[in-house]
Amino acid sequence: MKILLVSNMYPSTQFPSYGVFVKNTEQILLSEGWNVSKVVLTKKTSKWQKLLSYFLYYITIIVKALFGQYNIIYAHYAAHNALPLLIVKKLNKNALIYTNVHGSDVVPEVKSQEKYQPNVRKLLQASTKVICPSHYYRDLVSAKYGIEKSKIEVFPSGGVNKELFYPMQDSNQAMRELQLDPDFQYIGFVGRVDVGKGWDIFLKAISEVKGLGFMEKRRFIFVGKGAQQDKFEQMVDELGLRNEMAYYPLLPQEKLSKVYNCIDVFCFPTTRKGESLGLVGLEAMACGVPVIGSEIGGLLDYIEDGKNGFLFAAGDSDALKDKLIKYFQLDEFEKQNLKQNAINKASEYEVEAIKPKLIQVFKQEMRVSD
């Protein structure tokens, strides 16, 4: 089978986590022995670089899709790929397109993203298959665009790589590498410093926890960088949290695994209705870390309140604070139960566990073609 993988997000040396799930799905398809070509964009920081890159990217998609004789065009992200793919579909009505939707594809986060919605609708309706990262997101896509659920497949964004994310026997080496003090317990956050990711809710909750005296033997690790960086730095200083924070702007997945193994609990305070899965939460759980997450989006697919973590009302820093304190006050036996249940749930999302699902979706088309 010949597959053309299309994505406007793909990891690079400079931005190793940018679209890493796209690379993970590519590896699954390659492992089946299929011929996978790709047209992808890595992250650009300059406006002019972005404009030129997208122009060339769109031209390449159209040319390859029309003349490459591919069985399936597999696109990650509908919003930014809809235009060239709709042109392809118009010129070749027999083109088979599988569209993997994520986040703001369906739930725009800012006004500027609203303009893509008409084309997103057209592309999803023209696609042979629509792939969603969670059951929550599948229901959202079906309701918003009037697409039959039988056309929508659930596949959790490339899954969790168990070769990278697992509980280390001894986290002291990771502590040393990250220059962390082993005398402290650590609370973790990993995510972009952008609208809706909940970084501000996290900082407010940590400040409130500190005010109640729960940070004397605790610190927090913050991994992330983004458009709201200045606001983040200002809030850290205003809340007096600089001395309690270990900060890492960007880390490759290998280092993220070490971060997860150094933390006692992970916070996922997103407010995005378009949080289609939240792979960082699953990666933390795979390392044996309970997750305290917003009661929203794809997190509801895997966080079981009181069993492998805790859920709290999205956007409520007081509620996050209460759940953190609840976790701190658990005895060691209760914490170990949460940790083991977190590992068990994450194992359902490991690459080897979910790989057959994606392969089966693509093989369906092979049987139809035969």
Backbone hydrogen bonds in HBPLUS format (Angstrom, degrees):
<---DONOR---> <-ACCEPTOR-->    atom                        ^
c    i                          cat <-CA-CA->   ^        H-A-AA   ^      H-
h    n   atom  resd res      DA  || num        DHA   H-A  angle D-A-AA Bond
n    s   type  num  typ     dist DA aas  dist angle  dist       angle   num
A0035-ASN N   A0001-MET O   2.94 MM  34  6.06 148.3  2.04 164.4 172.6     1
A0071-ASN N   A0002-LYS O   2.78 MM  69  5.32 141.2  1.93 134.5 146.4     2
A0072-ILE N   A0002-LYS O   3.36 MM  70  6.85 156.8  2.42 154.4 160.1     3
A0003-ILE N   A0035-ASN O   2.82 MM  32  6.17 166.4  1.84 167.6 170.7     4
A0037-SER N   A0003-ILE O   2.93 MM  34  6.30 160.6  1.96 170.2 173.6     5
A0004-LEU N   A0072-ILE O   2.97 MM  68  6.42 162.5  2.00 157.8 163.6     6
A0074-TYR N   A0004-LEU O   2.76 MM  70  5.93 158.6  1.81 148.4 156.0     7
A0005-LEU N   A0037-SER O   2.74 MM  32  6.05 173.6  1.75 161.5 159.8     8
A0039-VAL N   A0005-LEU O   2.80 MM  34  6.25 156.5  1.85 166.2 173.0     9
A0006-VAL N   A0074-TYR O   2.81 MM  68  6.01 164.6  1.84 150.0 151.5    10
A0076-HIS N   A0006-VAL O   2.78 MM  70  6.21 161.5  1.82 167.5 173.2    11
A0007-SER N   A0039-VAL O   3.15 MM  32  6.66 156.7  2.21 150.1 153.9    12
A0041-LEU N   A0007-SER O   3.00 MM  34  6.54 135.6  2.20 145.5 156.2    13
A0012-SER N   A0015-PHE O   3.14 MM   3  5.05 166.1  2.16 112.5 116.9    14
A0018-TYR N   A0015-PHE O   3.33 MM   3  5.60 158.0  2.38 109.5 115.9    15
A0020-VAL N   A0017-SER O   3.41 MM   3  5.16 160.8  2.45 113.8 108.5    16
A0022-VAL N   A0019-GLY O   2.98 MM   3  5.47 143.1  2.12 111.1 121.2    17
A0024-ASN N   A0020-VAL O   2.99 MM   4  6.35 147.8  2.10 144.3 154.3    18
A0025-THR N   A0021-PHE O   3.04 MM   4  6.30 152.4  2.11 142.5 147.8    19
A0026-GLU N   A0022-VAL O   2.99 MM   4  6.27 152.8  2.07 146.0 154.2    20
A0027-GLN N   A0023-LYS O   2.99 MM   4  6.28 153.2  2.06 147.6 153.7    21
A0028-ILE N   A0024-ASN O   3.19 MM   4  6.50 147.1  2.30 141.4 149.7    22
A0029-LEU N   A0025-THR O   3.12 MM   4  6.44 161.1  2.15 151.9 155.5    23
A0030-LEU N   A0026-GLU O   2.94 MM   4  6.20 158.8  1.98 152.0 158.5    24
A0031-SER N   A0027-GLN O   2.93 MM   4  6.02 146.6  2.04 140.9 149.6    25
A0032-GLU N   A0029-LEU O   3.22 MM   3  5.45 148.3  2.32 101.9 110.9    26
A0033-GLY N   A0030-LEU O   2.84 MM   3  5.25 160.2  1.88 114.5 120.5    27
A0050-LYS N   A0046-SER O   2.97 MM   4  6.24 154.9  2.03 148.5 155.2    28
A0051-LEU N   A0047-LYS O   3.03 MM   4  6.34 160.9  2.07 148.9 153.4    29
A0052-LEU N   A0048-TRP O   3.03 MM   4  6.17 172.4  2.04 150.6 152.6    30
A0053-SER N   A0049-GLN O   2.84 MM   4  5.88 159.1  1.89 146.6 153.6    31
A0054-TYR N   A0050-LYS O   2.87 MM   4  6.03 162.5  1.90 153.9 157.8    32
A0055-PHE N   A0051-LEU O   3.07 MM   4  6.26 156.7  2.13 145.9 152.4    33
A0056-LEU N   A0052-LEU O   3.08 MM   4  6.32 171.5  2.08 156.8 157.7    34
A0057-TYR N   A0053-SER O   2.81 MM   4  5.86 151.8  1.89 145.0 154.5    35
A0058-TYR N   A0054-TYR O   2.85 MM   4  5.97 164.0  1.87 151.6 153.9    36
A0059-ILE N   A0055-PHE O   3.15 MM   4  6.38 165.8  2.17 149.9 153.7    37
A0060-THR N   A0056-LEU O   2.94 MM   4  6.08 160.6  1.97 148.0 153.5    38
A0061-ILE N   A0057-TYR O   2.97 MM   4  6.22 157.1  2.02 150.0 156.1    39
A0062-ILE N   A0058-TYR O   3.11 MM   4  6.36 169.3  2.12 154.7 156.2    40
A0063-VAL N   A0059-ILE O   3.01 MM   4  6.22 170.3  2.02 155.5 158.2    41
A0064-LYS N   A0060-THR O   2.92 MM   4  5.93 170.3  1.92 153.1 156.2    42
A0065-ALA N   A0061-ILE O   2.86 MM   4  5.82 163.7  1.88 151.3 156.9    43
A0066-LEU N   A0062-ILE O   3.05 MM   4  6.04 151.5  2.13 143.5 150.4    44
A0067-PHE N   A0063-VAL O   3.00 MM   4  6.04 151.9  2.08 149.7 157.0    45
A0068-GLY N   A0064-LYS O   2.73 MM   4  4.95 133.0  1.94 144.0 147.3    46
A0073-ILE N   A0096-LEU O   2.86 MM  23  6.17 165.5  1.88 163.4 168.4    47
A0098-TYR N   A0073-ILE O   2.80 MM  25  6.11 166.4  1.82 160.3 164.5    48
A0075-ALA N   A0098-TYR O   2.83 MM  23  6.21 160.5  1.86 169.0 174.3    49
A0100-ASN N   A0075-ALA O   2.69 MM  25  5.94 175.7  1.69 173.9 175.4    50
A0077-TYR N   A0100-ASN O   2.88 MM  23  5.96 168.0  1.89 173.4 169.3    51
A0081-ASN N   A0078-ALA O   3.26 MM   3  5.31 145.5  2.39 101.7 111.6    52
A0082-ALA N   A0078-ALA O   2.89 MM   4  5.43 122.5  2.23 155.4 159.5    53
A0085-LEU N   A0081-ASN O   3.31 MM   4  6.32 159.4  2.35 151.4 157.5    54
A0086-LEU N   A0082-ALA O   2.80 MM   4  5.87 150.5  1.89 157.1 164.3    55
A0087-ILE N   A0083-LEU O   3.16 MM   4  6.42 151.1  2.25 147.9 155.6    56
A0088-VAL N   A0084-PRO O   2.99 MM   4  6.28 154.9  2.06 143.6 150.4    57
A0089-LYS N   A0085-LEU O   2.91 MM   4  6.14 158.3  1.96 144.1 149.8    58
A0090-LYS N   A0086-LEU O   2.94 MM   4  6.08 146.7  2.05 139.5 148.4    59
A0091-LEU N   A0087-ILE O   3.02 MM   4  6.26 152.2  2.10 148.3 155.2    60
A0092-ASN N   A0088-VAL O   2.78 MM   4  5.90 138.1  1.95 146.5 159.3    61
A0095-ALA N   A0092-ASN O   3.06 MM   3  5.62 168.7  2.07 120.8 123.6    62
A0128-THR N   A0097-ILE O   2.83 MM  31  5.55 140.0  1.99 142.5 155.6    63
A0099-THR N   A0129-LYS O   3.02 MM  30  6.44 161.1  2.05 157.0 156.1    64
A0131-ILE N   A0099-THR O   2.84 MM  32  6.03 166.0  1.86 140.7 144.5    65
A0101-VAL N   A0131-ILE O   2.97 MM  30  6.29 145.3  2.09 162.9 171.9    66
A0105-ASP N   A0102-HIS O   2.82 MM   3  5.64 158.4  1.87 153.6 157.6    67
A0106-VAL N   A0103-GLY O   3.32 MM   3  6.37 150.1  2.41 128.5 129.2    68
A0107-VAL N   A0103-GLY O   3.35 MM   4  6.37 168.1  2.36 141.0 143.8    69
A0113-GLN N   A0110-VAL O   3.02 MM   3  5.72 154.9  2.09 119.8 126.9    70
A0114-GLU N   A0111-LYS O   2.99 MM   3  5.43 155.0  2.06 114.2 121.8    71
A0116-TYR N   A0113-GLN O   3.24 MM   3  5.86 159.8  2.28 114.3 119.6    72
A0117-GLN N   A0114-GLU O   3.03 MM   3  5.59 159.2  2.07 118.7 124.9    73
A0120-VAL N   A0116-TYR O   2.97 MM   4  6.17 150.7  2.06 152.7 161.5    74
A0121-ARG N   A0117-GLN O   2.98 MM   4  6.18 166.0  2.00 159.6 161.0    75
A0122-LYS N   A0118-PRO O   3.16 MM   4  6.44 161.2  2.19 142.7 147.6    76
A0123-LEU N   A0119-ASN O   2.85 MM   4  6.00 161.2  1.88 149.4 154.5    77
A0124-LEU N   A0120-VAL O   2.94 MM   4  6.12 169.1  1.95 157.6 160.1    78
A0125-GLN N   A0121-ARG O   3.03 MM   4  6.18 155.8  2.09 147.8 154.7    79
A0126-ALA N   A0122-LYS O   2.93 MM   4  6.08 137.0  2.12 139.2 151.1    80
A0126-ALA N   A0123-LEU O   3.08 MM   3  4.98 123.6  2.42  91.5 106.5    81
A0127-SER N   A0123-LEU O   2.88 MM   4  5.99 122.0  2.22 143.5 158.6    82
A0130-VAL N   A0151-LYS O   3.14 MM  21  6.33 164.5  2.16 154.1 155.2    83
A0153-GLU N   A0130-VAL O   2.80 MM  23  6.22 158.6  1.85 160.5 167.5    84
A0132-CYS N   A0153-GLU O   2.77 MM  21  6.16 164.4  1.80 165.8 170.8    85
A0155-PHE N   A0132-CYS O   2.74 MM  23  5.94 160.7  1.77 158.1 165.0    86
A0138-ARG N   A0134-SER O   3.00 MM   4  6.29 150.3  2.09 144.0 152.6    87
A0139-ASP N   A0135-HIS O   3.07 MM   4  6.32 163.3  2.09 152.6 155.2    88
A0140-LEU N   A0136-TYR O   3.12 MM   4  6.39 149.8  2.22 141.7 150.4    89
A0141-VAL N   A0137-TYR O   2.90 MM   4  6.12 163.4  1.92 154.2 157.4    90
A0142-SER N   A0138-ARG O   2.96 MM   4  6.13 166.7  1.98 153.7 157.5    91
A0143-ALA N   A0139-ASP O   3.03 MM   4  6.13 161.4  2.07 143.9 148.8    92
A0144-LYS N   A0140-LEU O   2.94 MM   4  6.03 162.7  1.97 150.8 156.0    93
A0145-TYR N   A0141-VAL O   3.04 MM   4  5.96 165.9  2.06 150.6 154.1    94
A0146-GLY N   A0142-SER O   2.96 MM   4  5.28 121.4  2.32 133.1 141.7    95
A0151-LYS N   A0148-GLU O   3.01 MM   3  5.62 158.5  2.06 116.2 122.8    96
A0152-ILE N   A0149-LYS O   3.00 MM   3  5.06 154.3  2.07 103.7 112.0    97
A0157-SER N   A0155-PHE O   2.81 MM   2  6.01 133.8  2.02 116.2 101.3    98
A0159-GLY N   A0156-PRO O   2.92 MM   3  5.61 155.0  1.98 138.2 139.8    99
A0160-VAL N   A0349-TYR O   2.87 MM 189  5.86 157.7  1.92 135.4 141.6   100
A0351-VAL N   A0160-VAL O   2.93 MM 191  5.49 148.8  2.02 143.7 139.8   101
A0164-LEU N   A0161-ASN O   3.00 MM   3  5.57 152.0  2.09 113.4 121.5   102
A0165-PHE N   A0161-ASN O   2.86 MM   4  6.02 173.3  1.86 160.6 162.9   103
A0175-MET N   A0171-SER O   2.90 MM   4  6.22 154.9  1.97 152.6 160.6   104
A0176-ARG N   A0172-ASN O   2.93 MM   4  6.22 154.3  2.00 146.7 152.9   105
A0177-GLU N   A0173-GLN O   2.96 MM   4  6.26 160.7  1.99 150.2 155.3   106
A0178-LEU N   A0174-ALA O   2.98 MM   4  6.14 153.4  2.05 149.2 155.8   107
A0180-LEU N   A0175-MET O   2.84 MM   5  5.00 174.5  1.84 149.8 151.6   108
A0179-GLN N   A0176-ARG O   3.04 MM   3  4.84 153.5  2.11  98.5 106.5   109
A0184-PHE N   A0181-ASP O   3.15 MM   3  5.98 169.9  2.16 126.0 128.0   110
A0185-GLN N   A0217-LYS O   3.07 MM  32  6.49 162.8  2.10 149.4 151.8   111
A0219-ARG N   A0185-GLN O   2.87 MM  34  6.29 151.2  1.95 160.8 169.5   112
A0264-ASP N   A0186-TYR O   2.72 MM  78  5.60 168.3  1.73 158.0 159.2   113
A0187-ILE N   A0219-ARG O   2.95 MM  32  6.42 147.5  2.06 141.8 151.5   114
A0221-ILE N   A0187-ILE O   2.75 MM  34  6.12 158.2  1.79 161.2 168.3   115
A0188-GLY N   A0265-VAL O   2.95 MM  77  6.33 161.4  1.99 156.0 161.6   116
A0267-CYS N   A0188-GLY O   2.86 MM  79  6.00 171.3  1.86 160.6 162.0   117
A0189-PHE N   A0221-ILE O   2.96 MM  32  6.27 134.3  2.17 154.2 168.1   118
A0223-VAL N   A0189-PHE O   2.89 MM  34  6.15 159.5  1.93 151.6 158.5   119
A0191-GLY N   A0223-VAL O   2.98 MM  32  6.45 159.7  2.02 165.2 171.1   120
A0193-VAL N   A0225-LYS O   3.34 MM  32  4.99 166.6  2.36  90.5  94.0   121
A0228-GLN N   A0193-VAL O   2.90 MM  35  5.51 162.1  1.93 173.0 167.8   122
A0197-LYS N   A0194-ASP O   3.28 MM   3  5.83 168.9  2.29 131.9 133.6   123
A0271-THR N   A0196-GLY O   2.86 MM  75  5.01 173.4  1.86 145.9 147.2   124
A0202-PHE N   A0198-GLY O   3.00 MM   4  6.24 157.2  2.05 151.8 157.9   125
A0203-LEU N   A0199-TRP O   3.04 MM   4  6.34 160.5  2.07 145.3 149.8   126
A0204-LYS N   A0200-ASP O   2.98 MM   4  6.19 160.9  2.02 147.4 152.6   127
A0205-ALA N   A0201-ILE O   2.95 MM   4  6.14 158.4  2.00 147.1 153.2   128
A0206-ILE N   A0202-PHE O   2.91 MM   4  6.19 159.7  1.95 153.8 159.4   129
A0207-SER N   A0203-LEU O   2.93 MM   4  6.14 155.9  1.99 147.0 153.7   130
A0208-GLU N   A0204-LYS O   2.96 MM   4  6.25 153.6  2.03 147.5 154.3   131
A0209-VAL N   A0205-ALA O   2.88 MM   4  6.13 155.1  1.94 149.1 156.4   132
A0210-LYS N   A0206-ILE O   2.83 MM   4  6.05 154.2  1.90 147.6 155.0   133
A0211-GLY N   A0207-SER O   2.94 MM   4  6.19 153.2  2.01 143.8 150.9   134
A0212-LEU N   A0208-GLU O   3.23 MM   4  6.49 129.9  2.50 136.6 148.2   135
A0212-LEU N   A0209-VAL O   3.18 MM   3  5.27 138.4  2.37  96.7 108.1   136
A0214-PHE N   A0209-VAL O   3.15 MM   5  5.61 162.1  2.18 155.7 150.3   137
A0213-GLY N   A0210-LYS O   2.92 MM   3  5.17 161.6  1.95 111.8 116.7   138
A0218-ARG N   A0215-MET O   3.24 MM   3  4.58 165.3  2.27  93.0  96.6   139
A0220-PHE N   A0244-GLU O   2.90 MM  24  6.19 168.3  1.91 165.5 167.3   140
A0246-ALA N   A0220-PHE O   2.90 MM  26  6.31 153.2  1.97 156.4 163.5   141
A0222-PHE N   A0246-ALA O   2.94 MM  24  6.27 162.9  1.97 158.6 162.9   142
A0248-TYR N   A0222-PHE O   2.96 MM  26  6.34 162.7  1.99 161.1 164.0   143
A0224-GLY N   A0248-TYR O   3.06 MM  24  6.59 144.8  2.19 142.1 152.9   144
A0229-GLN N   A0226-GLY O   3.19 MM   3  5.51 138.3  2.38 124.2 121.4   145
A0232-PHE N   A0228-GLN O   2.97 MM   4  6.24 154.3  2.03 153.4 161.8   146
A0233-GLU N   A0229-GLN O   2.92 MM   4  6.23 166.8  1.94 159.0 160.5   147
A0234-GLN N   A0230-ASP O   2.99 MM   4  6.18 158.8  2.04 146.6 152.8   148
A0235-MET N   A0231-LYS O   2.90 MM   4  6.07 159.3  1.94 148.4 153.7   149
A0236-VAL N   A0232-PHE O   2.95 MM   4  6.20 162.6  1.98 157.4 161.8   150
A0237-ASP N   A0233-GLU O   3.22 MM   4  6.45 158.8  2.26 144.7 149.4   151
A0238-GLU N   A0234-GLN O   2.85 MM   4  6.08 160.9  1.88 151.4 157.7   152
A0239-LEU N   A0235-MET O   2.90 MM   4  5.95 155.3  1.96 151.8 156.7   153
A0241-LEU N   A0236-VAL O   2.95 MM   5  5.30 174.1  1.95 162.2 161.8   154
A0240-GLY N   A0237-ASP O   3.06 MM   3  4.93 149.6  2.16  97.2 106.7   155
A0244-GLU N   A0241-LEU O   3.02 MM   3  5.27 138.8  2.19 105.7 117.8   156
A0245-MET N   A0242-ARG O   3.37 MM   3  5.40 161.0  2.41 102.2 107.8   157
A0255-LYS N   A0252-PRO O   3.05 MM   3  5.52 125.2  2.36 110.0 122.4   158
A0256-LEU N   A0252-PRO O   3.02 MM   4  6.32 152.1  2.10 148.7 157.6   159
A0257-SER N   A0253-GLN O   3.02 MM   4  6.24 154.8  2.09 152.4 156.1   160
A0258-LYS N   A0255-LYS O   3.01 MM   3  5.12 120.5  2.38  96.6 111.5   161
A0259-VAL N   A0255-LYS O   2.99 MM   4  6.42 148.8  2.09 147.7 157.0   162
A0259-VAL N   A0256-LEU O   3.02 MM   3  4.92 114.9  2.46  92.3 108.6   163
A0260-TYR N   A0256-LEU O   2.92 MM   4  6.28 164.5  1.95 159.8 162.0   164
A0261-ASN N   A0257-SER O   3.10 MM   4  6.33 148.9  2.20 140.1 148.5   165
A0262-CYS N   A0259-VAL O   2.91 MM   3  5.18 152.5  1.99 107.6 116.7   166
A0263-ILE N   A0260-TYR O   3.31 MM   3  5.42 157.4  2.36 101.8 108.3   167
A0266-PHE N   A0290-PRO O   3.02 MM  24  6.27 167.0  2.03 163.7 167.3   168
A0292-ILE N   A0266-PHE O   2.79 MM  26  6.15 166.9  1.81 170.1 174.6   169
A0268-PHE N   A0292-ILE O   2.88 MM  24  6.08 162.8  1.91 151.6 150.5   170
A0294-SER N   A0268-PHE O   3.03 MM  26  6.42 148.2  2.13 161.9 152.8   171
A0275-GLU N   A0272-ARG O   3.09 MM   3  5.26 151.3  2.17 113.4 111.9   172
A0276-SER N   A0274-GLY O   2.76 MM   2  5.36 111.2  2.23 117.7  99.9   173
A0298-GLY N   A0275-GLU O   2.73 MM  23  5.91 176.3  1.73 173.6 174.0   174
A0281-GLY N   A0278-GLY O   3.16 MM   3  5.78 137.0  2.35 113.6 122.8   175
A0283-GLU N   A0279-LEU O   2.89 MM   4  6.19 154.1  1.96 154.7 162.9   176
A0284-ALA N   A0280-VAL O   2.98 MM   4  6.17 155.6  2.04 146.0 151.7   177
A0285-MET N   A0281-GLY O   3.04 MM   4  6.29 159.1  2.09 143.6 149.4   178
A0286-ALA N   A0282-LEU O   2.88 MM   4  6.09 148.6  1.97 144.8 153.3   179
A0287-CYS N   A0284-ALA O   3.00 MM   3  5.24 139.4  2.17 102.1 113.9   180
A0289-VAL N   A0284-ALA O   3.09 MM   5  5.37 149.4  2.19 131.8 134.5   181
A0288-GLY N   A0285-MET O   2.85 MM   3  4.96 156.8  1.90 110.3 114.0   182
A0310-PHE N   A0291-VAL O   2.95 MM  19  6.45 150.7  2.04 137.2 144.9   183
A0293-GLY N   A0310-PHE O   2.87 MM  17  6.37 147.6  1.98 167.2 166.8   184
A0312-PHE N   A0293-GLY O   3.04 MM  19  6.34 141.5  2.19 146.6 153.3   185
A0296-ILE N   A0294-SER O   2.86 MM   2  5.41 133.2  2.08 105.1  90.7   186
A0295-GLU N   A0312-PHE O   2.82 MM  17  5.49 142.8  1.96 160.2 155.9   187
A0300-LEU N   A0297-GLY O   3.21 MM   3  6.13 161.6  2.25 122.9 126.2   188
A0301-ASP N   A0298-GLY O   2.96 MM   3  5.41 158.3  2.01 111.8 118.9   189
A0302-TYR N   A0299-LEU O   3.18 MM   3  5.77 149.2  2.28 111.3 118.4   190
A0303-ILE N   A0299-LEU O   2.95 MM   4  5.89 163.4  1.98 169.8 173.6   191
A0307-LYS N   A0304-GLU O   2.85 MM   3  5.37 162.0  1.89 136.7 140.6   192
A0308-ASN N   A0304-GLU O   3.18 MM   4  5.69 161.1  2.21 148.3 153.1   193
A0306-GLY N   A0309-GLY O   2.69 MM   3  5.58 150.5  1.77 157.5 163.2   194
A0316-ASP N   A0313-ALA O   3.15 MM   3  5.75 155.9  2.21 145.2 144.5   195
A0320-LEU N   A0316-ASP O   3.11 MM   4  6.48 152.6  2.19 146.8 154.5   196
A0321-LYS N   A0317-SER O   2.88 MM   4  6.10 158.3  1.93 145.5 151.6   197
A0322-ASP N   A0318-ASP O   2.92 MM   4  6.22 156.2  1.98 146.6 152.6   198
A0323-LYS N   A0319-ALA O   3.04 MM   4  6.31 153.7  2.11 144.9 151.4   199
A0324-LEU N   A0320-LEU O   2.91 MM   4  6.18 154.8  1.97 152.6 159.8   200
A0325-ILE N   A0321-LYS O   2.98 MM   4  6.27 163.4  2.00 153.5 157.5   201
A0326-LYS N   A0322-ASP O   2.89 MM   4  6.08 153.0  1.96 142.2 150.6   202
A0327-TYR N   A0323-LYS O   2.92 MM   4  6.14 152.8  1.99 143.8 150.5   203
A0328-PHE N   A0324-LEU O   2.89 MM   4  6.23 161.9  1.92 152.9 157.8   204
A0329-GLN N   A0325-ILE O   3.01 MM   4  6.19 145.6  2.13 147.3 155.6   205
A0330-LEU N   A0327-TYR O   3.11 MM   3  5.41 165.3  2.14 112.1 116.7   206
A0335-LYS N   A0331-ASP O   3.04 MM   4  6.37 158.2  2.09 155.0 161.8   207
A0336-GLN N   A0332-GLU O   2.93 MM   4  6.12 158.7  1.97 148.1 153.7   208
A0337-ASN N   A0333-PHE O   3.06 MM   4  6.32 147.5  2.17 142.8 151.4   209
A0338-LEU N   A0334-GLU O   3.10 MM   4  6.42 159.6  2.14 147.8 152.3   210
A0339-LYS N   A0335-LYS O   2.92 MM   4  6.22 161.7  1.96 152.9 158.1   211
A0340-GLN N   A0336-GLN O   2.93 MM   4  6.12 164.1  1.96 149.4 153.0   212
A0341-ASN N   A0337-ASN O   2.92 MM   4  6.08 162.7  1.95 151.5 156.7   213
A0342-ALA N   A0338-LEU O   2.87 MM   4  6.05 143.4  2.00 144.2 154.8   214
A0343-ILE N   A0339-LYS O   3.05 MM   4  6.38 156.4  2.11 148.9 154.1   215
A0344-ASN N   A0340-GLN O   2.95 MM   4  6.23 160.2  1.99 149.7 155.3   216
A0345-LYS N   A0341-ASN O   2.97 MM   4  6.15 160.2  2.01 145.7 150.3   217
A0346-ALA N   A0342-ALA O   2.99 MM   4  6.16 167.5  2.00 152.1 155.9   218
A0347-SER N   A0343-ILE O   3.01 MM   4  6.17 142.4  2.15 145.1 154.8   219
A0348-GLU N   A0345-LYS O   3.05 MM   3  5.59 148.4  2.15 111.6 120.2   220
A0349-TYR N   A0346-ALA O   2.86 MM   3  5.30 155.1  1.92 113.5 121.8   221
A0350-GLU N   A0347-SER O   3.38 MM   3  5.16 168.8  2.39  99.2 102.2   222
A0353-ALA N   A0350-GLU O   2.85 MM   3  5.20 127.7  2.13 107.1 122.1   223
A0354-ILE N   A0350-GLU O   3.01 MM   4  6.33 151.2  2.09 158.8 167.9   224
A0355-LYS N   A0351-VAL O   2.73 MM   4  5.50 141.0  1.88 152.7 162.3   225
A0357-LYS N   A0354-ILE O   2.89 MM   3  5.47 136.0  2.09 116.7 128.7   226
A0359-ILE N   A0355-LYS O   3.16 MM   4  6.39 172.6  2.16 162.5 164.8   227
A0360-GLN N   A0356-PRO O   2.86 MM   4  5.90 154.3  1.92 142.4 149.7   228
A0361-VAL N   A0357-LYS O   3.07 MM   4  6.36 151.1  2.15 145.2 152.5   229
A0362-PHE N   A0358-LEU O   3.18 MM   4  6.53 158.0  2.23 152.0 156.4   230
A0363-LYS N   A0359-ILE O   2.86 MM   4  6.08 150.3  1.95 148.6 158.2   231
A0364-GLN N   A0360-GLN O   2.98 MM   4  6.13 137.7  2.17 144.3 153.6   232
A0366-MET N   A0363-LYS O   3.03 MM   3  4.87 117.9  2.43  90.8 106.8   233
A0367-ARG N   A0363-LYS O   3.01 MM   4  6.37 155.1  2.07 154.4 159.3   234
A0368-VAL N   A0364-GLN O   3.07 MM   4  6.38 154.9  2.13 144.6 151.7   235
A0369-SER N   A0365-GLU O   2.88 MM   4  6.07 158.5  1.92 147.3 152.9   236
A0370-ASP N   A0366-MET O   2.94 MM   4  6.18 150.8  2.03 144.4 152.2   237
